[in-house]
């Protein structure tokens, strides 16, 4: 089967390409040729730029399936989708749970934000969700029942350039006193990028339509359970110092990746239901495997973490732990 991956050389995209190749599919990547252009020499590489309308390399071609992991603005998505409408039987669009007004209503997969004003193109923390809503609308309008929209939560594992999960794996593995935002019962959801990618390829192959949340795991994971599992897998014997939320500084949510305060607006971001996706075959590898592979990847890349408090910030936070 012929797969066209829009993107494909960064994190989720590269896992999608790997999954499709491992299944024996013929894969074409459409990228700008900027990020990791050396990847996947066995695949066909086309170059262009969706944001500037450089789509010439896609014209006059046909594929059985399209998987879009690089659509962020509706104009760019619409131009690509309309060009490919008669060139493919199915279009998968990777969206986000950030499209929801209230995450606790996400099980219905229907209550979404309003799209941004026409012409909005700048992707920021405030516009990311609304822009994805507009992108989803375009995909469904163009492809109809041939469209699959997937809304992942926080995706983790090897090649995660955000380091949100990697920070905790690396920090706990390093041992010593670790500042942890309380309480330990705070829920957290993560899905391994490889599990998501394999499921996307599987869903596309079967031409499944509709809208699905893709969050994990398939059990209730808490911050305490996550950090304890990292400690166990890495053998670090770290000392977790839980800081009561009432003692945390205002910027704690930006300092501690994956953690969300128990405010009315944020507390449901880590409890999004993915039952429908699991009914359709979304599977999750053991958390320990994700931890081990993430740590091995982090150590092999030789780069500083892009998320989490630095040593000075952590010392300041540790002083806040005390007794509640």
C-alpha positions as CSV (number, residue, x, y, z in Angstrom):
1,X,0.0,0.0,0.0
2,X,1.2,3.5,-0.8
3,X,1.4,5.9,2.1
4,X,2.0,9.7,1.9
5,X,3.2,11.1,5.2
6,X,2.9,14.9,5.4
7,X,5.9,15.5,7.7
8,X,7.7,12.4,8.9
9,X,11.1,13.3,10.2
10,X,10.3,14.6,13.7
11,X,9.0,12.6,16.6
12,X,5.4,11.3,15.9
13,X,6.0,11.7,12.1
14,X,9.2,9.6,12.1
15,X,7.4,6.9,14.2
16,X,4.6,6.9,11.7
17,X,7.1,6.4,8.8
18,X,8.9,3.7,10.7
19,X,5.6,1.9,11.4
20,X,4.5,2.1,7.8
21,X,7.8,0.8,6.5
22,X,7.9,-2.0,9.0
23,X,4.5,-3.1,7.7
24,X,5.9,-3.3,4.2
25,X,4.1,-0.2,2.8
26,X,5.7,2.0,0.2
27,X,6.2,5.4,1.9
28,X,6.6,8.9,0.5
29,X,7.5,11.8,2.8
30,X,6.6,15.4,2.0
31,X,8.8,17.8,4.0
32,X,10.7,21.0,3.8
33,X,13.9,19.0,3.8
34,X,15.1,20.9,6.9
35,X,14.6,18.6,9.9
36,X,16.6,15.3,9.8
37,X,16.5,15.0,6.0
38,X,18.9,12.0,6.1
39,X,16.2,9.8,7.7
40,X,14.6,6.9,5.8
41,X,16.7,6.6,2.7
42,X,14.6,3.7,1.7
43,X,11.5,6.0,1.3
44,X,10.7,8.5,-1.4
45,X,11.3,12.1,-0.3
46,X,9.4,15.1,-1.8
47,X,10.1,18.7,-0.8
48,X,7.8,21.7,-0.5
49,X,6.4,24.0,2.0
50,X,2.7,23.9,3.0
51,X,2.7,27.3,4.7
52,X,3.9,29.0,1.6
53,X,1.9,26.9,-0.8
54,X,4.8,25.1,-2.4
55,X,3.0,21.9,-3.3
56,X,4.2,21.3,-6.8
57,X,5.9,18.0,-6.0
58,X,2.5,16.5,-4.9
59,X,0.7,17.3,-8.1
60,X,-0.2,14.5,-10.5
61,X,0.5,11.8,-8.0
62,X,-1.6,9.2,-6.2
63,X,-1.4,7.4,-2.9
64,X,-3.7,5.0,-1.1
65,X,-3.4,6.7,2.2
66,X,-2.4,10.1,3.5
67,X,-1.3,10.7,7.1
68,X,-0.9,14.4,8.1
69,X,1.2,15.0,11.1
70,X,2.3,18.5,10.1
71,X,-0.9,20.5,9.7
72,X,-1.2,23.5,12.0
73,X,-3.0,26.2,10.1
74,X,-6.3,25.8,8.2
75,X,-5.1,27.5,5.0
76,X,-2.1,25.2,4.7
77,X,-4.2,22.1,5.5
78,X,-7.0,23.1,3.1
79,X,-4.6,23.6,0.2
80,X,-3.0,20.2,0.8
81,X,-6.3,18.4,1.4
82,X,-8.0,19.8,-1.7
83,X,-5.0,18.9,-3.9
84,X,-5.1,15.4,-2.5
85,X,-8.8,14.9,-2.5
86,X,-8.9,12.8,-5.7
87,X,-5.4,11.5,-5.2
88,X,-6.0,9.3,-2.1
89,X,-8.8,7.1,-0.7
90,X,-8.3,8.2,2.9
91,X,-6.9,11.2,4.9
92,X,-5.7,10.9,8.5
93,X,-5.3,14.2,10.4
94,X,-3.4,14.3,13.7
95,X,-5.0,16.9,15.9
96,X,-4.8,17.4,19.6
97,X,-7.0,17.3,22.8
98,X,-6.3,21.0,23.0
99,X,-9.3,21.5,20.8
100,X,-11.7,20.9,23.8
101,X,-13.3,23.6,25.8
102,X,-13.5,21.3,28.8
103,X,-11.4,18.2,28.9
104,X,-13.8,16.4,31.2
105,X,-16.4,16.4,28.4
106,X,-13.9,15.0,26.0
107,X,-15.3,11.5,26.2
108,X,-18.1,12.7,23.9
109,X,-15.4,14.0,21.4
110,X,-17.8,16.7,20.3
111,X,-17.5,19.8,22.6
112,X,-14.7,21.7,20.9
113,X,-13.4,25.3,20.9
114,X,-14.5,27.9,18.4
115,X,-12.1,28.3,15.4
116,X,-10.1,31.4,15.3
117,X,-11.0,34.5,13.1
118,X,-10.4,33.9,9.4
119,X,-6.8,34.7,8.4
120,X,-5.3,33.8,11.8
121,X,-2.0,32.0,11.0
122,X,0.3,32.5,14.1
123,X,0.5,29.4,16.2
124,X,0.7,30.3,19.9
125,X,-0.3,28.8,23.2
126,X,-3.7,30.6,22.8
127,X,-4.3,29.9,19.1
128,X,-3.0,26.3,18.9
129,X,-6.3,24.6,19.9
130,X,-8.6,26.9,17.8
131,X,-6.3,26.5,14.8
132,X,-6.5,22.8,15.1
133,X,-10.3,23.0,15.3
134,X,-10.3,24.9,12.0
135,X,-7.9,22.4,10.4
136,X,-10.2,19.5,11.5
137,X,-13.2,21.2,9.9
138,X,-11.3,21.6,6.6
139,X,-10.3,17.9,6.6
140,X,-13.8,16.7,7.2
141,X,-15.3,19.1,4.7
142,X,-12.9,18.0,1.9
143,X,-12.7,14.2,2.6
144,X,-16.0,13.6,4.4
145,X,-16.4,9.9,5.4
146,X,-12.9,9.3,4.1
147,X,-11.4,11.4,6.9
148,X,-10.0,10.2,10.2
149,X,-9.2,12.8,12.9
150,X,-7.1,11.7,15.9
151,X,-6.7,13.8,19.0
152,X,-3.7,12.7,21.0
153,X,-2.9,13.9,24.5
154,X,0.8,14.1,25.6
155,X,2.9,11.9,23.4
156,X,6.2,10.7,24.9
157,X,9.1,8.3,24.2
158,X,12.3,8.4,22.1
159,X,12.7,11.4,19.8
160,X,10.3,13.6,21.8
161,X,11.8,17.1,21.2
162,X,9.7,18.7,24.0
163,X,11.4,16.6,26.8
164,X,8.3,16.8,28.9
165,X,8.4,13.1,29.8
166,X,12.2,12.8,29.2
167,X,12.9,15.3,32.0
168,X,11.3,13.1,34.6
169,X,13.0,10.0,33.3
170,X,16.5,11.6,33.2
171,X,16.0,13.5,36.5
172,X,14.8,10.5,38.6
173,X,17.5,8.3,37.0
174,X,20.1,10.8,38.1
175,X,19.1,10.1,41.8
176,X,19.4,12.3,44.8
177,X,16.6,14.5,46.1
178,X,14.0,15.2,43.4
179,X,11.5,18.0,43.7
180,X,8.1,16.7,42.8
181,X,4.9,18.7,42.6
182,X,2.2,17.4,44.8
183,X,0.0,15.7,45.5
184,X,1.3,12.3,44.3
185,X,-2.3,11.4,43.4
186,X,-2.3,14.0,40.6
187,X,-3.4,12.2,37.4
188,X,-1.1,12.1,34.4
189,X,-1.7,10.7,30.9
190,X,1.0,9.7,28.4
191,X,1.0,7.7,25.2
192,X,4.2,6.3,23.6
193,X,4.7,7.9,20.2
194,X,5.4,4.4,18.7
195,X,2.1,3.1,20.0
196,X,0.2,6.1,18.5
197,X,2.1,5.7,15.2
198,X,1.4,2.0,14.8
199,X,-2.3,2.6,15.5
200,X,-2.5,5.5,13.0
201,X,-1.1,3.3,10.3
202,X,-3.5,0.5,11.3
203,X,-6.5,2.8,11.2
204,X,-5.5,4.3,7.9
205,X,-5.0,0.9,6.4
206,X,-8.6,0.0,7.3
207,X,-9.9,3.3,6.1
208,X,-11.5,4.1,9.4
209,X,-13.4,7.4,9.6
210,X,-14.4,9.6,12.5
211,X,-12.9,11.4,15.5
212,X,-10.9,9.6,18.2
213,X,-9.1,10.7,21.4
214,X,-5.7,8.9,21.7
215,X,-4.6,9.2,25.3
216,X,-3.0,6.6,27.5
217,X,-2.4,4.4,29.3
218,X,-5.4,2.1,29.7
219,X,-5.3,2.5,33.5
220,X,-5.2,5.4,36.0
221,X,-1.7,6.7,36.2
222,X,-0.7,9.2,38.8
223,X,2.4,11.3,39.3
224,X,3.4,9.3,42.3
225,X,3.0,6.0,40.4
226,X,4.9,7.4,37.3
227,X,7.9,8.6,39.3
228,X,8.0,5.4,41.4
229,X,8.1,3.3,38.2
230,X,10.9,5.4,36.8
231,X,12.8,5.0,40.0
232,X,12.2,1.2,39.9
233,X,13.1,0.8,36.2
234,X,16.3,2.9,36.3
235,X,17.4,1.6,39.7
236,X,18.3,5.1,40.8
237,X,16.9,5.0,44.4
238,X,16.0,8.7,44.1
239,X,14.5,10.5,47.1
240,X,11.2,12.1,46.0
241,X,10.4,15.3,47.9
242,X,6.8,16.1,47.3
243,X,5.9,19.8,47.5
244,X,2.4,20.6,48.5
245,X,0.6,22.4,45.8
246,X,-0.3,25.3,48.1
247,X,3.4,26.0,48.6
248,X,4.3,25.9,44.9
249,X,5.1,29.2,43.1
250,X,2.8,30.6,40.5
251,X,5.1,29.5,37.7
252,X,5.1,25.8,38.9
253,X,3.0,24.6,36.0
254,X,5.6,25.9,33.5
255,X,8.5,24.6,35.6
256,X,7.2,21.1,36.1
257,X,6.4,19.3,32.8
258,X,3.4,17.0,32.7
259,X,2.0,18.4,35.9
260,X,-1.2,20.4,36.0
261,X,-2.6,22.3,39.1
262,X,-5.9,21.3,40.6
263,X,-7.6,24.4,39.3
264,X,-11.1,24.1,37.7
265,X,-9.6,25.0,34.3
266,X,-6.8,22.5,34.2
267,X,-7.5,19.5,36.4
268,X,-9.2,17.5,33.6
269,X,-6.3,17.7,31.1
270,X,-5.0,14.4,32.3
271,X,-8.3,12.5,32.4
272,X,-9.3,12.4,28.8
273,X,-11.2,9.2,27.8
274,X,-9.8,7.1,24.9
275,X,-12.3,4.2,25.1
276,X,-13.3,4.5,21.5
277,X,-9.7,4.4,20.3
278,X,-9.0,1.3,22.4
279,X,-12.1,-0.4,21.0
280,X,-10.5,0.2,17.6
281,X,-7.2,-1.4,18.6
282,X,-5.1,1.3,20.3
283,X,-2.7,-0.7,22.4
284,X,-0.1,0.5,25.0
285,X,3.3,-1.1,25.6
286,X,4.4,-1.4,29.2
287,X,5.4,1.9,30.8
288,X,8.7,0.4,31.8
289,X,9.6,-0.1,28.2
290,X,8.9,3.5,27.4
291,X,11.0,4.6,30.3
292,X,14.0,2.4,29.4
293,X,13.9,3.4,25.7
294,X,13.5,7.1,26.5
295,X,16.5,7.1,28.9
296,X,18.6,5.2,26.4
297,X,17.7,7.7,23.6
298,X,18.3,10.7,25.9
299,X,21.8,9.5,26.9
300,X,22.7,8.7,23.3
301,X,21.8,12.1,21.9
302,X,24.1,14.1,24.3
303,X,21.9,17.1,24.6
304,X,20.7,19.2,27.5
305,X,17.1,18.8,28.6
306,X,14.7,21.4,27.2
307,X,12.1,21.1,30.0
308,X,12.1,21.1,33.8
309,X,13.8,23.2,36.4
310,X,17.5,23.6,36.3
311,X,19.7,22.8,39.4
312,X,19.3,26.2,41.0
313,X,15.5,26.2,40.5
314,X,15.2,22.7,41.9
315,X,17.2,23.7,45.0
316,X,14.8,26.6,45.5
317,X,11.8,24.3,45.1
318,X,13.2,21.6,47.4
319,X,13.3,24.2,50.2
320,X,9.5,24.5,49.8
321,X,8.8,20.8,50.5
322,X,8.8,20.8,54.3
323,X,5.9,19.2,56.1
324,X,2.4,20.0,54.9
